[in-house]
Amino acid sequence: MHDKTILLIIGGGIAAYKTLELIRLLKKRGATVRAILTTGGAEFVTPLSVSTLAGDKTFTDLFDLDDEAKIGHIQLARDADLIVVAPATADLMAKMAVGLANDLATTCLLASNSPILIAPAMNPVMYEAKATKRNRTQLAEDGVHFAGPASGDMACGEEGEGRMLEPALILNKIDALLNQKKIEGPKSLLLSGHSDRPSELLLEGRHVLVTAGPTHEPIDPVRYIANHSSGKQGYAIAMAARDLGASVTLISGPTSLPVPDGIEMVRVETAEQMLSAAKTTLPADIAVCAAAVGDWRVAKNADHKIKKAGSKPPVLGLVENPDILKTLSQKGPKRPQLVIGFAAETQDLIANARKKLKAKGCDWIVANDVSASSGTFGGDRNQVTLIIDQEVEKWPSLDKQEVAQRLMVEAAGRLTNNKQAAE
């Protein structure tokens, strides 16, 4: 996006705070971001915070003589490769549908010949109101692209469709529009504009099982065998599946991460507990085994703290833990349609990941380097390679949230292709 200019119009709603993260993601991708903050939007975020992140002046007033002398609202609209409205309130959508131009935001929208992407956000009853439905239909006919909304808990305390899509998913839509391509996955759904079933709810009606975090294998009441996994990637995958409309069960080993909203959480300590919980969770459409499960456990953990006894350390007899990924991949009536495993390696990444794919019987392997220099364990970024049969697709270094969003869109595409093949 280094040669692209995005004009971001921030509407008046509690979801406006998410646009700050969207600006950060766009700037990280190299885009130039100019922002128009509506009067309502300024009730939730400040011009200073927007300008600080965008690295440019925030525009607010149609009749600001200084702004008009320097750039002018027509030029502001014409310089943009894409206009993004987020959050797109019911009021803004109504004004767009009938062509009103009574402030800077609506004037720029009407004066632009660039593509327009809106991210609706409003109360569920407002979103389903007849007037809003008419406006949505009109905007779709006018060629406006939609990003969301998603379903979930709302700030008003109600639950339903009307929640603004997460910034990483909006970024995917922006990237697709700017590059005139569709995101890998269910291609017929991603840029289809408005429909009664929003295109972002690609996993609506699906059940997704995700394992995350480390396991703690006890040695005695105060010690255990573990690893450095933070659980961040698995939690991000669970939230990405939720945002795509799935019912999600997250089985988590010990982590310090908060419980994600709208997700069924099952907390476990050991590999045996994680396997038992996973079996209980089935059936599922997709299983993502992102947990860094301990390969071994102590054959018999001590009932009391093991004390020092002279100069010789105690001998710990180890036995192999159950293989959760292999177990879930076994053929049977409850096998998920898609089983995705992770291969955390420190050497020979692709070769070892291929071996794991064959040995476990899963459908996909997500391979990543977890050596100390990579910063993957505990960090916020990940660079993965997706292996499907003989195909190897290396992804760029991304935020773990972005990895999760991309992986779940790919997974939704697999389910869609399976359904079409069956029909």
Secondary structure as UniProt FT lines:
FT   TURN            2..3
FT   STRAND          5..10
FT   TURN            14..15
FT   HELIX           16..28
FT   TURN            29..30
FT   STRAND          32..37
FT   TURN            39..40
FT   HELIX           41..43
FT   HELIX           47..54
FT   STRAND          58..59
FT   TURN            62..63
FT   HELIX           65..70
FT   HELIX           73..78
FT   STRAND          82..88
FT   HELIX           90..98
FT   HELIX           104..111
FT   STRAND          116..120
FT   HELIX           124..128
FT   HELIX           130..141
FT   TURN            142..143
FT   STRAND          145..146
FT   STRAND          150..153
FT   TURN            155..156
FT   STRAND          159..163
FT   HELIX           167..178
FT   TURN            179..180
FT   HELIX           187..190
FT   TURN            199..200
FT   TURN            202..205
FT   STRAND          207..212
FT   STRAND          217..220
FT   TURN            221..222
FT   STRAND          223..225
FT   HELIX           232..243
FT   TURN            244..245
FT   STRAND          247..252
FT   TURN            261..262
FT   STRAND          264..267
FT   HELIX           271..281
FT   STRAND          286..289
FT   STRAND          296..298
FT   TURN            310..311
FT   STRAND          318..320
FT   HELIX           324..329
FT   TURN            333..334
FT   STRAND          338..345
FT   HELIX           349..360
FT   STRAND          364..369
FT   HELIX           372..374
FT   TURN            377..378
FT   STRAND          381..382
FT   STRAND          384..388
FT   TURN            389..390
FT   STRAND          391..394
FT   STRAND          398..399
FT   HELIX           400..422
//
